[in-house]
Amino acid sequence: MKFLFDLFPVLLFFIAFKFAGIYVATAVAIAATFGQIGWLKLRRQPVDTMLWVSLAIIVIFGGATLVLHDETFIKWKPTVLYWMFALILGGATLFFRRNLIRSLMQEKMELPDAAWQRMNLSWIAFFSLMGALNLYVAFHYPTETWVNFKLFGGMGLMLVFVLIQGAMLSKYVSDEEKN
């Protein structure tokens, strides 16, 4: 359910783009992100830090797109978000000797230090590459192709990456946990 909740602004952006174009879609994405936060606040649930970060980025880049009537800014938004994730993960490791992937997931699974390190580096590499790939598609293909890639390509690559991560981690699951 959380996955669909997180995907909500992207889905609305996609639908609005198909019916009304990039500028209406951008406004819809901004409104949908505000709506997500409003929904959580209304239900007295905590708002994840990354949702606040996403709101700030969509407001800044989406706002620039609408004010300047230039779709370049909204095309940069996913890259900025991906690269921010990569920088946060890498910076925490480099400067604070803290593996954030481990911090988020250690209660759910037990792994050796080397596996946590590989997992963290894998996510850093994935987010870095996704940011670069977004820029490539955004500025080498028509906007419609980029919008399709943003939803289907981005989500598809994320799914493949998570499945690969799961396969790599499966060797650490004990026989008792498998049954």
N, C-alpha and C positions, 0 to 999 in steps of 0.2 A: 504494500500500500504506500509506503514511504517513497518507493521508486516512482510511482505514478504521481504522487504529490510533487516530487522534485522535478518531474518531467512536464508538469502542468504548463508553465510559461512557454516552454519550447513547443509544445503541441499547439497551444493557442497562437503563438507566433506563426507556425507553419500554416494553420488554417486561415488566419487573417491574411497572410501573404498571398495565398491561393485566390482569395476572394477580393482583396482590396489593395494589395501591393505592399512594398517594403515599409513605407512610412506609417501606415495604419498598423501593420504587424509590429513595428517597433513600439508604438504607443500601447498596443495591447500587451506586449511582453512586459513593459514597465508596470502597467496597471495590474497584470496578473501576479507579478512579484510582490507588489504592495498588498495585493489580495491574499497571497499566501501568508505573509507576516500578520496581516489583520486577522485571518482565520485562526492562526496559532494563538495570538493574543486573546482573541475572543474566547477561545477554549482554555485559556490559562495554561497553555503549554509553552515550554521554552523554545526560543528561536535559536537555531544553530548559528554559530558564528559565520559559517560559510554562506548561509542564506543572507545574513546582513552584508557580507562582502559582495555577494552576487547582486543584491539590491543596489549597493553603491556603484558597482561597475555598470549595471544596466541603466541606471539613472544618468551616470556621466556619459557613457558612450551612446546610449539611446537618445538622451537629451541633446547631445551634440548632433546626432543624425537628424533629429527633428528640427532643431533651431537653425542649423546650417543647410538643411535639406541636401545632405550628402550621406549616402549609404555606406561610405567607407568606414565611418566610425562604428556602426553596428557590426560590420564584418570583423572588426578588430576585437570585439567584446569576448568571443570564445577564446581567442588566443591569449588575451590578457588574463582571463580566468584560469586557463590551463597552466600558463607560465607562472602565475601567482601560486598555484598549488605546488608546482615543482620547486619554486623558490622557498616556499614555507617548509616543505619536507627536507630539501637540501640544506637550507639554512639552519634548521633545528639540529640536524645531524652535525654539520660542520662547526657551528658556533657554540652550540649548547650540549653537544654529545647526547642528543635525545632523538630516538627513533619514534616519530609520531605514529607511524603505521603500527608499531608494536604497542604504543600507548593506547591506541584505539581498539586493538584487537586481542591483546594478551589475555583478557578474561575469557575469550571465546576459544582460544587454542594455545597450545604450548609448543613452542618451536625453539630449536637451538639458536644461539646468537647469530651464527652465520646465515641461517635461513631468514631471520628477521632483517638482516642487513641486505641480503639479495632482494627481498620483497620490497623494502624501502627504495632501493636503487631502481628496481623495476618500475615502480610507480613514478619516480622522478623522470626516468627515461620516457615512459608512456606519456605523461603530461607534456613533457618538452616536445616530443614528436607530434602529439595531437595539435599543439599550438602552431607548430610549423606547417603541418598538413592543412590546418584551417586557413592559414594565410595563402598557401599555394592554391587551394581550391577557390578561395574568395577572390583572388586577383588574377587568376588564369582562366576562369570559367564564368559564364553568365550568372547573374544573381540567383536565378531560379535553381541552377545546379548547386550553388552554395547552400541555399535554403534546404534543398533535399539532402545534401551531405550533412548539414548541421543536425538534422533529425535522424535520418536513417544511417548515414555513414558513421557519424559520431557515436550513436548508440550501438550500432553493430560492432564497431571496433572495440568499444568498451566491453561489450558482452564477450567477444572473443578473448580479449585480454584477461578478463576475470576468469573465464573458463581455463585458460592456460595457467593462470595463477593457482587455481584450484587443483589442476593436474599436478603442478609442481609441488604443492603442499600436501597432496594426498599420501606421499610416502612417509609423512610424519604422523599420520593418524594411526593409532594402535589398532591391533586386531579387535580388541574389545569395543572400541569406539565405532568400528566399521559395522559391527553386528547390531 
